[in-house]
Amino acid sequence: MRAENRPPVEQAVDEAKAAADRASRATDETLDAMRAAAADAAARGADAVSNASAEIEEVTEDALDEAEDLVEDASEWLERQRRENPALVIAVTAVVGVALLVGVGAIIRALFRR
């Protein structure tokens, strides 16, 4: 039968099938685009985490190196001062301990602000 001679119901069913096929193709294309976007976002997120981790590691290593140098210098000074004035050594040790705690706290706050 020709399209113009077909009953309206059959013609409507064929049009509905064609529309469903178009919608299915469009949905498939949209899903593919969404999958690609999600994969791209996941890769960017992994890169960001990796970069942040490397930066944190570098900052931590630098801070530990500096702290080690300070401890060595302080140890030598304290050893000399311990013999001469033990009360001064106790006071300086307490101040250094507080300063280290404040410094570590500042580093931790800086890392978590990002």
C-alpha positions as CSV (number, residue, x, y, z in Angstrom):
1,M,0.0,0.0,0.0
2,R,1.1,3.5,-0.6
3,A,1.7,5.9,2.3
4,E,-1.3,8.1,1.3
5,N,-3.6,5.1,1.0
6,R,-2.7,3.6,4.4
7,P,-5.0,3.8,7.3
8,P,-4.1,6.7,9.7
9,V,-3.4,4.3,12.6
10,E,-0.7,2.4,10.6
11,Q,0.8,5.7,9.4
12,A,0.8,7.0,13.0
13,V,2.4,3.7,14.2
14,D,5.1,4.0,11.6
15,E,5.8,7.6,12.5
16,A,6.0,6.7,16.1
17,K,8.5,3.9,15.4
18,A,10.6,6.3,13.3
19,A,10.5,8.9,16.1
20,A,11.4,6.2,18.7
21,D,14.4,5.2,16.5
22,R,15.6,8.8,16.2
23,A,15.2,9.2,20.0
24,S,17.1,6.0,20.6
25,R,20.0,7.2,18.4
26,A,20.0,10.6,20.1
27,T,20.0,8.9,23.5
28,D,22.9,6.7,22.5
29,E,24.9,9.7,21.3
30,T,24.1,11.6,24.5
31,L,25.2,8.6,26.7
32,D,28.4,8.3,24.7
33,A,29.1,12.0,25.2
34,M,28.3,11.7,28.9
35,R,30.6,8.7,29.3
36,A,33.4,10.6,27.6
37,A,32.8,13.6,29.8
38,A,32.8,11.5,32.9
39,A,36.0,9.7,31.9
40,D,37.7,13.1,31.2
41,A,36.5,14.5,34.5
42,A,37.9,11.4,36.3
43,A,41.2,11.8,34.6
44,R,41.4,15.5,35.5
45,G,40.5,14.7,39.1
46,A,43.2,12.0,39.3
47,D,45.7,14.4,37.9
48,A,44.7,17.1,40.4
49,V,45.0,14.7,43.3
50,S,48.4,13.5,42.0
51,N,49.7,17.0,41.6
52,A,48.4,18.0,45.1
53,S,50.0,14.9,46.6
54,A,53.4,15.7,45.0
55,E,53.2,19.3,46.2
56,I,52.4,18.2,49.7
57,E,55.2,15.7,49.7
58,E,57.7,18.4,48.5
59,V,56.5,20.9,51.1
60,T,56.7,18.2,53.8
61,E,60.2,17.2,52.8
62,D,61.4,20.8,52.8
63,A,59.9,21.4,56.2
64,L,61.5,18.2,57.6
65,D,64.9,19.1,56.2
66,E,64.7,22.6,57.8
67,A,63.5,21.1,61.1
68,E,66.4,18.6,61.1
69,D,68.9,21.4,60.5
70,L,67.4,23.5,63.3
71,V,67.4,20.5,65.7
72,E,71.1,19.8,65.0
73,D,72.0,23.4,65.6
74,A,69.9,23.6,68.7
75,S,71.3,20.4,70.1
76,E,74.8,21.7,69.8
77,W,73.9,24.9,71.5
78,L,71.9,23.2,74.2
79,E,74.8,20.9,75.0
80,R,77.0,23.8,75.6
81,Q,74.4,25.7,77.6
82,R,73.4,22.7,79.6
83,R,76.7,22.7,81.4
84,E,76.6,26.4,82.1
85,N,72.9,27.1,82.9
86,P,70.5,24.2,83.1
87,A,67.4,26.4,83.9
88,L,68.0,28.3,80.6
89,V,68.1,25.1,78.7
90,I,64.7,23.9,80.1
91,A,63.1,27.3,79.3
92,V,64.5,27.3,75.7
93,T,63.5,23.7,75.2
94,A,59.9,24.6,76.2
95,V,59.8,27.6,73.8
96,V,61.2,25.5,70.9
97,G,58.6,22.8,71.6
98,V,55.8,25.3,71.4
99,A,57.3,26.9,68.3
100,L,57.5,23.5,66.6
101,L,53.9,22.7,67.5
102,V,52.7,26.1,66.1
103,G,54.8,25.6,62.9
104,V,53.5,22.1,62.3
105,G,49.9,23.4,62.9
106,A,50.5,26.2,60.4
107,I,51.7,23.7,57.8
108,I,48.8,21.4,58.3
109,R,46.3,24.3,58.1
110,A,48.0,25.5,54.8
111,L,47.7,22.0,53.3
112,F,44.0,21.6,54.2
113,R,43.1,25.1,52.9
114,R,43.7,24.0,49.3
